[in-house]
Amino acid sequence: MCARMLANTCPVSRQNLFELLPDPLLLCIFNRVHDVKALGRCSAVCKRFNTLIPQVEDIVVKVDCMISADESNLSMRGSGLLPQLYRVLVGSLVKSLHALQHLLAPKRPIFADVSHHSPGEVLKNFNHVRRLRIELPGGELGVEDGFVLKWRAEFGSSLENCVILAASSLTRAETEKLGRTPGSDISSLANVLSGNESQDNGSNIPEAFFTNGGLKLRVVWTISSLIAASARHYLLQQIISDHPALESLVLADADGQGTLCMNKEQLLDFKINPIAASASTNRTQVPALNIKLWYAPVLDHKDGFTMKGATLIAIRPSDLLVKEDLENLLMNAFDEPFCNAAGLLARRRTYLLEMNSF
């Protein structure tokens, strides 16, 4: 009887059950894998998988190479604005180009070892990519321990907007957590920006901010973030050209410092209109800008943290027709707890700045 049972079960046990799955279902599974390294391993399983993998539409590529620290490392503290600005301009640019030069590396066979190939190479085998995320090992801007610097920029053929959140320190507050509901600060941000709530709250920037280098440091943060964003944008040209089906492109870093985003409309603009390259460096030229700045010497937020020197900066080109209101721009820039911090800062007085193209 046992022999009869084994005879009945053996054919089933030897059958490849994946062969029973239709191609659309397998593609749905592969689209949930995302990671290009894992997809490369899947492609080696069988001929059928190898045929289906290039049709995957959702892909994440992680750049594994690490950039060693050298003399071009950025320091957010210096003896003066000019040396500091020089370190920003040179340091961030050099690190951006080193970290992203792999996007334009020579062609090699792919899937052998994805870790040692450029995103451009690896993606050559994918013909239907619609949503692409590329992750760098770390942000280009080396900041000292305790500093917070985060930016999010959107590009078409040129910069469309950029939001920066920065602080000189982020520590856990000694006082109890503030009693706010998770959505309270987003609602508050909407009220502030729609004019239903005062933006002042006695929050004038202290005079010392303008005399002790505080404003100059924020200018350095702004320029360095824009340079990092424009360098990333410039080096995406070949990938965008090779993948006409792209509808969403995100270039971020593993530590969450900076994120460059392009949606379907912006990608189309990139393809139709030639980008304006900077005359002296491999990055997209930054246009003349209108800048809004909010500042708080000390900012406590709902998760029990305190930010010192907290700064929120919203940037748009001077000649760009506004397609998105300020409320949406700020609310969608960062995840928690930094969305909360942006909401608190937006209640304060707004300061306006302008910056020339560079």
Secondary structure, 3 states (H helix, E strand, C coil): CHHHHHHHHHHHHHCCHHHHCCHHHHHHHHHHHCEHHHHHHHHCCCHHHHHHHHHCCEEEEECCCCCCCCCCCCCCCCCCHHHHHHHHHHHHHHHHHHHHHHHHCCCCCCCCCHHHCCHHHHHHHCCCCCEEEEEECCCCCCCCCCCEEEEEEEECCCEEEEEEEEECEEEECCCCCCCCCCCHHHHHHHHHHCCCCCCCCCCCCCCHHHHCCHHHHHHHHHHHHHHHHHHHHHCCHHHHHHCCCCCEEEEEECCCCEEEEECHHHHHHHHHCCCCECCCCCCECCCCEEEEEEEEEEEEECCCEEEEEEEEEEEEECCCCCCCCHHHHHHCCCCCCHHHHHHHHCCCCCEEEEECCC
